[in-house]
C-alpha cells in the first residue's frame, strides 16, 4: 500500500510538470453544449424544441438560449421528468432512467426526483479524477493516497420503485464506485447499505479504530457529529488519536466557515480542507488552488453553464425567476456580481435553475464562491441579506463569545407595521446572553451589508434571537425524514415551513435551559 501511495503522489507531481494545450472557457462550453444537443436531438424534448434544426443554423447558440425556456424543478418535472418516473425512455435524455436522486432540498417541492443517467455517473467520475490531479497543488503527504477514504453519505440501499431506483445522490455514487476504489472506501459496503442513518453512525463510531483513514468527505454538520461521537465513545482527546494519518477533509453543500473553529478543536494537528461543489444534479467543480477561496468549475464534463444576474430585473421578491431573464455564458461573466446558476446537463436537465447563487472570485480561473440560494435570501424591506452575510455574522458570534454554533435559521415577519428578523441559534452554550448574540449579529450585518444597515434605520425595526439546543434542529430534521449526511437545515424559513418550525419549537421549549 505504501508503494501505491508514493506512486500516485509521484505521478501527480510529474503530471504537474507538463504543460497541456487548453481550450478557452468559451470553446469548452460551446463544445459541451453542442454534444449535449446532438445526443438529445431525437429525444422528446429535443424534437419539441427542434434541436436538429437549431444545430444546422449558424446562430444555433443564440437560438437555443432564446427558444428553450428557463426551467425550475417544478416546471421540468411537470412537463417532462414525470414521464421518466413512469418508465418512458428518451424523454429529455436518450435512455431509460435507472436512478433518481432524492433531494429534499430547501425550496420548491418537498421531495425532488432528479434523473441520474449513465452519462452523468461517468461525468461525476471524470470530475473526481480531475480533482485527484489537482491534489498535486496541495501539500498532501504521499502516504495519504494509501489510506482509507471515509465517505459520509446516504445509504447505498436504494429503494426499488418498479423500473427504477431512488435514493441519495451520494448513495447512488457509492453504489457505482469503481472496483479499484473499494479497497479504500469506508465505511464499506456492509455499513453503507444500512438504511438507518443512526445505525450507520453507531457502527462507524465503534469500528473507527479498525480503519486507517486519511481522507474524510461529507457535509460539515454531520461530519462534525460523527467525529465528536468517535472522540467521546473512545474517550480520546482528538480524532488524530484514532486516525493519526487523517490529512484531508473534503467538504461541500454549505459554507464551511461557521464550522471551522469547532472543527479545529476536534483535530490534533493541521489538515488540508478542500471545498467541492456537488449536488443531486451533478458534480460541478472543486477548490483547485490552496489558500484561494474559490471553487474551480469544470467546463468540459457534460454540463453547460449559464448565469443569470440575481437582481430585481430577473427575480421577484420570493426568488422566482421572471420571464425571459438575461443570462450570460462563462466568458461573459464579471467578478463580484451575484448570479443564479443555470445548467443544461447529460442527465436531461435543460436551462435548469439549480437554486444556487454564486459570485466569481476569479473570472480568469473560472472560480466561484457560493453565496446563497435563490429562495434563501431575506429581503422583506430591501435588506437583501444573503446566506453569505448570515454565515459571517454567525462566525463573528462564535469568535467573540467563544461558543460553538452548529445550526441556525432566520425568519422574517411583520412587526409593528414594519418588519423584523428572528434568529434561531443552535448551541450547547444555552446560558449564552441572547442580547449579546443579537448585538454582534446586528453589528456584523450592518458592516458587511450596506442595504441592511440602511433598513435598520427605517423599515427593519427589530432583531430577535432565540437560543436552542443543537438537538432541536436534529430532531426537526429527523421528524421530517431528512436526517442524514446529505440533508442540510435551511438558513431561511418562510411561509408554511416557518409555521411548521415555530410549532415544533414551541413543543421543545421545555428542553431549554
Backbone torsions as a table, in degrees:
resi	resn	phi	psi	omega
1	UNK	NA	-37.5	178.9
2	UNK	-62.4	-36.4	178.3
3	UNK	-63.4	-42.7	179.6
4	UNK	-60.9	-45.6	-179.5
5	UNK	-59.8	-44.3	179.9
6	UNK	-67.5	-37.3	179.2
7	UNK	-64.6	-44.5	179.8
8	UNK	-63.2	-48.2	-179.1
9	UNK	-60.5	-42.6	-178.9
10	UNK	-67.2	-41.1	-179.7
11	UNK	-64.9	-35.3	177.5
12	UNK	-66.4	-40.8	178.8
13	UNK	-66.3	-40.3	179.0
14	UNK	-64.6	-43.2	-179.4
15	UNK	-61.4	-35.4	-179.1
16	UNK	-64.2	-24.2	-177.9
17	UNK	-76.9	-17.5	-178.6
18	UNK	-89.7	147.5	176.2
19	UNK	-104.8	119.5	-179.0
20	UNK	-100.8	141.2	177.7
21	UNK	-70.5	122.9	-176.2
22	UNK	-116.1	146.8	173.2
23	UNK	-82.8	170.5	175.6
24	UNK	-79.1	158.8	176.0
25	UNK	-53.5	-39.9	179.1
26	UNK	-63.7	-43.8	179.6
27	UNK	-61.9	-45.4	178.6
28	UNK	-58.2	-46.8	-174.9
29	UNK	-70.4	-37.6	176.6
30	UNK	-65.1	-38.5	177.6
31	UNK	-63.9	-42.8	178.8
32	UNK	-62.8	-47.4	-178.1
33	UNK	-61.3	-43.3	-178.8
34	UNK	-63.8	-42.3	178.8
35	UNK	-63.8	-39.5	178.0
36	UNK	-62.5	-46.0	-178.1
37	UNK	-68.6	-39.1	177.7
38	UNK	-60.1	-43.1	-177.5
39	UNK	-72.3	-30.2	-175.3
40	UNK	-99.2	4.5	-172.2
41	UNK	-65.7	-23.0	179.4
42	UNK	-104.3	11.0	171.4
43	UNK	-78.4	169.7	177.4
44	UNK	-59.6	-41.7	-179.7
45	UNK	-65.6	-46.9	-177.9
46	UNK	-63.5	-38.0	178.7
47	UNK	-73.3	-34.9	179.2
48	UNK	-62.4	-39.6	-178.3
49	UNK	-100.2	11.9	172.1
50	UNK	55.5	54.3	179.6
51	UNK	-60.0	-41.6	-177.4
52	UNK	-62.1	-41.0	177.7
53	UNK	-65.8	-42.1	178.2
54	UNK	-58.5	-46.5	-174.4
55	UNK	-64.6	-21.7	177.8
56	UNK	-88.7	1.0	-179.6
57	UNK	-96.4	143.9	178.1
58	UNK	-65.6	-22.9	179.0
59	UNK	-111.3	45.2	-174.2
60	UNK	-62.2	-32.9	-178.8
61	UNK	-67.4	-47.5	-179.3
62	UNK	-65.8	-35.4	177.4
63	UNK	-64.0	-43.0	177.9
64	UNK	-57.8	-45.9	-175.8
65	UNK	-74.6	-20.2	178.1
66	UNK	-88.9	-39.7	-171.0
67	UNK	-91.0	-31.8	179.4
68	UNK	-86.4	120.8	-176.2
69	UNK	-74.8	162.9	174.3
70	UNK	-73.5	136.2	179.0
71	UNK	-119.3	137.4	160.5
72	UNK	-99.7	-178.0	-176.0
73	UNK	-61.1	-44.8	-176.4
74	UNK	-59.2	-42.6	-179.1
75	UNK	-68.9	-43.9	-179.4
76	UNK	-64.2	-40.8	-179.4
77	UNK	-70.1	-45.6	-176.0
78	UNK	-63.8	-36.6	-175.4
79	UNK	-94.1	-25.8	-172.1
80	UNK	-136.2	-54.2	-168.4
81	UNK	-69.1	-21.0	177.8
82	UNK	-59.8	-30.2	178.5
83	UNK	-67.5	-36.8	178.3
84	UNK	-61.3	-40.0	178.8
85	UNK	-66.0	-23.6	177.9
86	UNK	-87.2	2.1	176.6
87	UNK	91.2	8.3	179.9
88	UNK	-76.6	127.9	178.3
89	UNK	-85.3	165.5	172.0
90	UNK	56.2	44.0	179.8
91	UNK	-82.4	-66.9	176.6
92	UNK	-122.8	-2.0	172.8
93	UNK	-146.2	143.4	-170.3
94	UNK	-74.4	64.8	172.6
95	UNK	-168.3	168.1	172.0
96	UNK	-89.5	121.9	-173.6
97	UNK	-71.4	125.8	-178.1
98	UNK	-94.2	-32.2	-176.1
99	UNK	-122.9	143.9	171.3
100	UNK	-128.2	127.8	176.9
101	UNK	-83.4	125.9	175.9
102	UNK	-85.1	121.0	-179.7
103	UNK	-123.2	109.4	179.9
104	UNK	-65.7	-31.9	175.7
105	UNK	62.7	-177.8	176.8
106	UNK	-128.6	10.1	178.6
107	UNK	-154.9	173.2	179.8
108	UNK	56.0	-133.4	-174.1
109	UNK	-67.3	151.2	-179.3
110	UNK	-66.6	-36.2	179.7
111	UNK	-139.6	108.7	-179.2
112	UNK	-88.5	145.7	172.9
113	UNK	-113.2	102.9	-177.3
114	UNK	-98.4	122.3	178.7
115	UNK	-60.7	135.9	174.8
116	UNK	-122.0	106.2	-175.6
117	UNK	-93.1	170.1	176.4
118	UNK	-61.2	-40.4	179.4
119	UNK	-64.5	-35.9	178.9
120	UNK	-67.8	-40.3	177.8
121	UNK	-62.4	-37.9	176.0
122	UNK	-63.9	-40.5	-179.8
123	UNK	-64.3	-42.0	178.5
124	UNK	-59.8	-42.3	178.3
125	UNK	-65.6	-38.5	179.9
126	UNK	-62.8	-43.8	178.3
127	UNK	-64.9	-37.3	177.3
128	UNK	-61.4	-40.7	177.6
129	UNK	-65.6	-40.5	177.9
130	UNK	-62.8	-38.0	178.0
131	UNK	-66.3	-38.0	176.8
132	UNK	-59.5	-43.8	177.1
133	UNK	-58.8	-37.9	-176.7
134	UNK	-68.1	-16.4	179.9
135	UNK	-60.5	-21.5	178.3
136	UNK	-62.9	-19.8	179.8
137	UNK	-81.4	-14.3	-175.8
138	UNK	-105.1	156.5	179.3
139	UNK	-84.9	69.1	-177.7
140	UNK	-98.4	125.2	179.5
141	UNK	-59.3	138.5	179.8
142	UNK	-53.6	-36.4	-176.7
143	UNK	-66.8	-16.2	178.6
144	UNK	-63.3	-28.0	-177.7
145	UNK	-78.3	-4.8	178.8
146	UNK	-107.2	-0.7	-175.6
147	UNK	-96.3	169.1	179.8
148	UNK	-69.7	154.9	178.8
149	UNK	-120.4	109.4	179.7
150	UNK	-86.9	116.5	180.0
151	UNK	-109.8	108.6	180.0
152	UNK	-91.2	90.6	-178.0
153	UNK	-129.5	-163.3	179.6
154	UNK	-75.9	168.5	179.2
155	UNK	-65.0	144.4	176.1
156	UNK	-86.9	-2.0	173.3
157	UNK	-82.2	90.5	-176.7
158	UNK	-77.9	156.1	-179.8
159	UNK	-88.2	122.8	179.4
160	UNK	-81.9	126.0	-178.4
161	UNK	-125.0	62.1	-179.8
162	UNK	77.1	-102.8	-176.2
163	UNK	-89.8	-2.6	-177.1
164	UNK	-144.1	170.3	176.4
165	UNK	-119.3	146.4	177.8
166	UNK	-132.1	151.3	-179.6
167	UNK	171.8	-175.4	176.9
168	UNK	-63.7	145.3	176.8
169	UNK	-58.0	-38.6	179.8
170	UNK	-63.5	-35.9	177.6
171	UNK	-69.6	-38.5	177.4
172	UNK	-64.6	-42.4	178.3
173	UNK	-63.3	-46.2	-178.8
174	UNK	-62.5	-34.8	179.0
175	UNK	-68.0	-23.5	-176.8
176	UNK	-111.2	22.5	179.8
177	UNK	-70.0	149.2	179.0
178	UNK	-61.5	151.7	-178.5
179	UNK	-60.2	-39.1	-177.6
180	UNK	-63.5	-24.7	-176.5
181	UNK	-81.9	-17.8	-173.2
182	UNK	-64.9	-26.6	179.4
183	UNK	-67.9	-23.7	179.5
184	UNK	-95.0	-22.1	-169.6
185	UNK	-71.7	124.4	173.4
186	UNK	-122.7	143.7	16.1
187	UNK	-86.6	8.7	-179.7
188	UNK	90.0	165.2	-173.9
189	UNK	-62.3	-41.2	-175.5
190	UNK	-62.3	-45.0	-179.7
191	UNK	-74.7	-42.9	-175.9
192	UNK	-65.4	-19.6	178.4
193	UNK	-81.2	-13.9	178.9
194	UNK	-63.8	124.7	-175.7
195	UNK	-73.7	-23.4	-176.1
196	UNK	-89.0	123.7	-177.2
197	UNK	-61.2	-45.8	-179.2
198	UNK	-61.9	-38.4	178.5
199	UNK	-65.2	-41.1	178.2
200	UNK	-61.9	-41.6	-179.2
201	UNK	-63.3	-45.2	179.7
202	UNK	-59.1	-42.9	-179.6
203	UNK	-67.9	-40.3	177.8
204	UNK	-62.5	-44.8	-179.5
205	UNK	-60.3	-45.3	-176.6
206	UNK	-71.4	-35.4	-176.4
207	UNK	-89.0	-6.1	-174.3
208	UNK	-48.9	-44.0	-178.0
209	UNK	-66.7	-14.8	-179.1
210	UNK	-81.0	-12.2	-176.2
211	UNK	-108.1	150.2	173.9
212	UNK	-109.8	86.9	-172.7
213	UNK	-88.9	129.5	176.9
214	UNK	-109.1	-22.4	-177.5
215	UNK	-137.7	137.9	173.7
216	UNK	-120.8	137.6	179.1
217	UNK	-127.3	138.3	175.7
218	UNK	157.2	171.6	178.7
219	UNK	-68.6	133.5	-172.6
220	UNK	-51.0	-46.9	-174.5
221	UNK	-59.3	-43.1	-176.2
222	UNK	-79.9	-34.0	175.2
223	UNK	-62.9	-41.2	179.3
224	UNK	-61.1	-43.5	178.7
225	UNK	-60.0	-45.1	-178.2
226	UNK	-64.2	-45.9	-179.9
227	UNK	-62.9	-41.2	178.1
228	UNK	-62.5	-40.9	-179.9
229	UNK	-66.7	-38.4	177.6
230	UNK	-63.0	-47.2	-179.7
231	UNK	-60.9	-43.7	-178.5
232	UNK	-67.8	-47.1	-175.2
233	UNK	-63.6	-39.8	-176.5
234	UNK	-95.7	4.9	173.9
235	UNK	53.2	53.3	177.1
236	UNK	-118.0	168.2	-176.6
237	UNK	-81.9	-34.5	-178.4
238	UNK	-155.5	169.0	-173.2
239	UNK	-68.0	-24.6	-179.3
240	UNK	-71.3	-12.5	171.5
241	UNK	-73.0	-23.4	177.3
242	UNK	-93.9	-46.3	-178.5
243	UNK	-122.0	83.6	-176.7
244	UNK	-64.3	-20.6	-177.7
245	UNK	-98.9	8.4	176.7
246	UNK	-62.7	119.3	-174.4
247	UNK	-130.2	-14.8	-173.4
248	UNK	-136.3	135.5	169.2
249	UNK	-124.3	118.2	179.4
250	UNK	-103.1	118.1	-173.7
251	UNK	-128.3	164.1	178.4
252	UNK	-176.5	-178.5	177.7
253	UNK	96.1	-44.0	177.5
254	UNK	-142.5	166.0	176.8
255	UNK	-62.6	137.0	-178.8
256	UNK	-85.3	-18.4	-172.7
257	UNK	-55.7	-43.7	179.2
258	UNK	-63.7	-17.5	-177.6
259	UNK	-99.8	-12.4	-169.8
260	UNK	-59.0	-47.0	-177.6
261	UNK	-61.1	-46.2	-177.9
262	UNK	-69.6	-30.2	176.8
263	UNK	-64.9	-41.4	-177.7
264	UNK	-58.2	-31.9	-179.0
265	UNK	-70.2	-17.7	-178.5
266	UNK	-90.6	-6.5	-173.1
267	UNK	-105.3	152.4	175.0
268	UNK	-100.5	-12.0	178.8
269	UNK	-159.4	163.8	-177.8
270	UNK	-64.2	145.7	172.8
271	UNK	-130.5	169.5	179.7
272	UNK	-93.2	125.5	177.5
273	UNK	-101.0	126.7	-179.1
274	UNK	-128.9	125.2	-178.3
275	UNK	-92.6	140.9	175.9
276	UNK	-122.3	165.7	178.0
277	UNK	-126.8	99.4	179.9
278	UNK	-131.7	155.2	176.3
279	UNK	-154.4	178.3	177.3
280	UNK	-62.7	-23.7	-178.5
281	UNK	-84.3	-7.1	178.7
282	UNK	149.0	-175.9	177.0
283	UNK	-113.2	122.4	-167.7
284	UNK	-107.9	-27.0	-178.3
285	UNK	172.9	-173.1	-175.9
286	UNK	-161.9	162.0	175.1
287	UNK	-71.1	117.5	-174.0
288	UNK	-105.7	-12.0	-177.6
289	UNK	-128.1	127.1	179.3
290	UNK	-67.0	144.0	177.0
291	UNK	76.7	5.9	-178.9
292	UNK	-118.2	125.2	178.0
293	UNK	-83.2	97.6	-179.8
294	UNK	176.7	137.2	177.2
295	UNK	-99.2	125.2	-178.6
296	UNK	-83.4	119.0	177.8
297	UNK	-72.4	138.2	174.9
298	UNK	-90.3	119.4	-169.5
299	UNK	-101.3	-3.6	-177.0
300	UNK	-126.8	41.4	-175.8
301	UNK	-135.1	50.3	169.5
302	UNK	78.3	13.8	178.8
303	UNK	-133.6	125.4	177.7
304	UNK	-102.2	127.3	-175.0
305	UNK	-104.3	140.7	164.8
306	UNK	-131.7	154.5	-174.8
307	UNK	-131.0	123.6	-178.9
308	UNK	-106.1	120.2	177.9
309	UNK	-52.8	127.0	-177.5
310	UNK	-87.6	86.1	-178.9
311	UNK	-143.5	179.1	-175.3
312	UNK	-68.8	-18.2	177.6
313	UNK	-71.5	-32.3	-174.8
314	UNK	-109.1	-18.1	-176.7
315	UNK	-134.5	146.5	177.1
316	UNK	-87.0	-177.2	-174.6
317	UNK	-65.8	-21.6	179.1
318	UNK	-91.4	4.0	-179.8
319	UNK	83.5	11.5	177.6
320	UNK	-85.9	136.8	-179.2
321	UNK	-71.6	140.3	177.6
322	UNK	-84.6	161.8	-179.7
323	UNK	-60.8	142.1	175.3
324	UNK	51.6	56.4	179.2
325	UNK	-71.5	154.2	176.6
326	UNK	-80.0	125.9	179.2
327	UNK	-120.1	159.2	-178.6
328	UNK	-129.9	144.7	174.6
329	UNK	-85.5	174.6	-172.2
330	UNK	-60.0	-31.6	-178.1
331	UNK	-86.3	-1.3	-177.0
332	UNK	-108.2	-6.7	-175.9
333	UNK	-78.0	163.9	175.8
334	UNK	-128.7	163.4	-178.1
335	UNK	-77.9	153.5	173.4
336	UNK	63.8	25.2	171.9
337	UNK	-114.1	136.3	179.9
338	UNK	-80.0	127.3	-179.6
339	UNK	-125.2	138.6	167.5
340	UNK	-83.5	135.7	-175.6
341	UNK	-87.1	131.1	178.2
342	UNK	-124.7	133.1	-172.7
343	UNK	-122.5	149.1	161.8
344	UNK	-125.7	126.3	-166.8
345	UNK	-133.5	168.3	177.5
346	UNK	-80.7	16.2	169.5
347	UNK	-109.6	7.1	177.4
348	UNK	85.4	25.2	170.1
349	UNK	-94.3	132.4	-176.3
350	UNK	-127.9	120.3	-178.3
351	UNK	46.6	55.3	-169.2
352	UNK	-103.8	120.4	178.3
353	UNK	-78.4	114.6	-176.4
354	UNK	-78.9	-18.5	177.2
355	UNK	103.1	-9.4	-179.4
356	UNK	-87.2	148.2	173.6
357	UNK	-118.3	129.9	-175.0
358	UNK	-128.9	163.7	168.2
359	UNK	-125.3	144.8	174.0
360	UNK	-84.9	119.9	175.8
361	UNK	-85.9	-24.1	175.2
362	UNK	-150.7	110.5	176.8
363	UNK	-67.8	-40.1	-179.0
364	UNK	-58.0	-42.5	-178.4
365	UNK	-94.8	7.0	-173.0
366	UNK	39.5	56.4	178.6
367	UNK	-109.5	138.7	-177.0
368	UNK	-129.0	162.5	167.7
369	UNK	-126.8	140.7	-178.8
370	UNK	-85.3	122.3	-175.6
371	UNK	-108.6	-7.8	179.0
372	UNK	165.8	-164.9	178.8
373	UNK	-125.3	150.2	-179.6
374	UNK	-60.5	-29.6	-178.7
375	UNK	-99.2	1.7	-176.5
376	UNK	-121.3	30.1	167.0
377	UNK	-96.7	139.7	-179.4
378	UNK	-110.4	116.2	-176.9
379	UNK	-146.8	65.2	179.6
380	UNK	-67.9	-36.7	-173.8
381	UNK	-124.4	16.6	-177.5
382	UNK	93.6	16.8	-178.4
383	UNK	-78.7	-18.2	174.7
384	UNK	46.7	52.6	-177.1
385	UNK	-87.4	118.5	-177.8
386	UNK	-95.2	166.9	175.6
387	UNK	-62.0	-34.4	177.5
388	UNK	-61.1	-43.5	175.5
389	UNK	-59.2	-45.2	-178.2
390	UNK	-61.9	-44.3	179.9
391	UNK	-59.4	-40.4	179.8
392	UNK	-65.1	-38.5	179.4
393	UNK	-66.0	-43.9	180.0
394	UNK	-65.8	-39.9	178.6
395	UNK	-61.1	-39.8	179.9
396	UNK	-67.6	-37.8	176.9
397	UNK	-60.2	-45.9	-179.1
398	UNK	-61.0	-44.5	-177.5
399	UNK	-67.5	-43.5	-175.7
400	UNK	-75.8	-32.1	-176.5
401	UNK	-103.4	-7.0	177.8
402	UNK	66.3	33.7	179.0
403	UNK	-116.1	165.7	176.8
404	UNK	-109.7	124.8	177.3
405	UNK	-112.7	113.7	-176.8
406	UNK	-87.2	-38.6	-179.3
407	UNK	-138.2	157.9	173.2
408	UNK	-160.8	158.7	172.3
409	UNK	-150.2	158.8	-175.2
410	UNK	-130.6	141.3	176.4
411	UNK	-128.1	147.8	175.1
412	UNK	-115.6	147.3	-177.8
413	UNK	-158.8	162.6	176.3
414	UNK	-70.8	141.5	-176.4
415	UNK	-150.9	116.5	179.0
416	UNK	48.4	53.4	179.1
417	UNK	66.8	2.4	176.0
418	UNK	-126.3	-137.5	-175.0
419	UNK	-139.4	162.3	177.8
420	UNK	-150.6	160.9	172.7
421	UNK	-113.8	145.3	170.7
422	UNK	-124.2	122.8	178.3
423	UNK	-98.9	130.2	172.5
424	UNK	-106.7	116.9	-173.2
425	UNK	-110.3	124.7	178.8
426	UNK	-98.7	115.9	-179.2
427	UNK	-155.9	155.5	174.4
428	UNK	-84.8	-10.3	177.7
429	UNK	-84.9	70.1	-172.2
430	UNK	-70.7	-14.6	178.2
431	UNK	-90.3	5.7	179.7
432	UNK	-63.3	145.3	-178.9
433	UNK	-75.3	111.2	-178.1
434	UNK	-61.6	-31.4	178.6
435	UNK	-66.2	-37.5	176.9
436	UNK	-66.9	-41.4	177.1
437	UNK	-59.7	-46.3	179.9
438	UNK	-58.8	-45.3	-177.0
439	UNK	-64.2	-41.0	179.6
440	UNK	-67.3	-44.0	177.8
441	UNK	-59.0	-48.5	-176.9
442	UNK	-62.7	-44.4	-179.4
443	UNK	-66.2	-44.3	-178.7
444	UNK	-62.9	-45.5	180.0
445	UNK	-63.6	-36.9	178.2
446	UNK	-65.6	-31.4	-179.9
447	UNK	-78.2	-35.6	-174.8
448	UNK	-96.0	-10.9	-175.2
449	UNK	-138.1	104.5	-177.7
450	UNK	-62.3	-38.2	-179.7
451	UNK	-63.2	-41.2	178.0
452	UNK	-61.5	-45.1	-178.6
453	UNK	-59.8	-41.0	179.4
454	UNK	-65.3	-46.8	-176.5
455	UNK	-68.9	-23.9	178.0
456	UNK	-69.9	-15.2	176.4
457	UNK	-96.7	-0.6	-177.9
458	UNK	-137.7	-91.9	-169.0
459	UNK	-80.6	-27.2	-179.2
460	UNK	-90.5	89.7	-166.2
461	UNK	-76.4	-36.1	-171.5
462	UNK	-146.1	154.9	176.1
463	UNK	-125.2	127.6	177.6
464	UNK	-115.5	149.3	178.8
465	UNK	-131.3	130.8	175.9
466	UNK	-121.2	123.2	-178.9
467	UNK	-92.0	126.6	-178.2
468	UNK	-129.5	152.6	172.6
469	UNK	-65.0	148.1	177.2
470	UNK	-53.1	-35.4	-174.2
471	UNK	-60.4	-28.6	179.6
472	UNK	-60.4	-42.3	179.1
473	UNK	-66.6	-42.5	179.4
474	UNK	-64.2	-44.0	-179.7
475	UNK	-63.5	-36.2	179.7
476	UNK	-65.4	-44.9	177.3
477	UNK	-61.7	-39.9	-179.1
478	UNK	-62.8	-43.9	-177.3
479	UNK	-69.5	-19.4	177.1
480	UNK	-94.8	4.9	-179.4
481	UNK	70.6	25.9	-175.8
482	UNK	-116.4	16.2	179.1
483	UNK	-75.8	140.9	177.3
484	UNK	140.5	174.5	-167.5
485	UNK	-65.3	-23.3	-175.1
486	UNK	-102.8	0.5	-177.0
487	UNK	-96.9	135.5	-175.8
488	UNK	-123.0	141.6	179.3
489	UNK	-77.3	131.5	-179.9
490	UNK	-64.6	137.0	-178.4
491	UNK	-81.0	-19.5	176.8
492	UNK	-130.1	133.0	177.8
493	UNK	-117.0	134.7	-178.8
494	UNK	-138.6	161.3	170.4
495	UNK	56.6	-134.0	-176.5
496	UNK	-64.8	-33.3	179.1
497	UNK	-65.8	-36.2	177.7
498	UNK	-67.5	-44.1	179.1
499	UNK	-60.7	-42.3	-179.8
500	UNK	-62.9	-43.5	179.2
501	UNK	-64.6	-43.5	-179.5
502	UNK	-62.4	-39.7	177.7
503	UNK	-65.4	-39.8	179.6
504	UNK	-65.2	-45.6	180.0
505	UNK	-61.2	-37.8	-179.0
506	UNK	-60.8	-32.1	179.3
507	UNK	-76.7	-14.8	-176.8
508	UNK	-104.8	4.6	-175.5
509	UNK	-57.4	-33.0	-177.4
510	UNK	-65.0	-19.5	-179.0
511	UNK	-87.2	-5.3	179.5
512	UNK	-74.8	149.9	179.0
513	UNK	-74.5	NA	NA
